Structures are given as C-alpha cells and as structure tokens.
C-alpha cells in the first residue's frame, strides 16, 4: 500500500505543478499582449480556465488532507 500511496502523492504534486505552470503561462501571455482583450467575449475562456485550475488545485490538496 505504501508504494501506491507514494505514486498517488507524486501524481498529485505533478498535477498541482502542471496547473500552476499553465496558470503562469496564461498570465504571461496576457501580460505579453498587454491584456488588450480584457472585457471582450474572447477573454472569458482564459479567465474561466484560470478559475477552474485554481479550484482544481484546492480540491486536489483538500483530497490529500482528507486521506491522511
């Protein structure tokens, strides 16, 4: 059981790091373009994606706390 627990923790951290990296990538692209499209319909998708990724991070970390 320890081996699967170690793999689970590894995958959990990889998922969280991947989410954070993608959020930083979206923010970098927004900064690079000067956030020109803020307020337009096209900006809804990246903003929504950032909120979903942040929610995913919190849920993943909450699951880890519950398994302890």
Beta strands, then each sheet from edge to edge (+ up, - down):
end
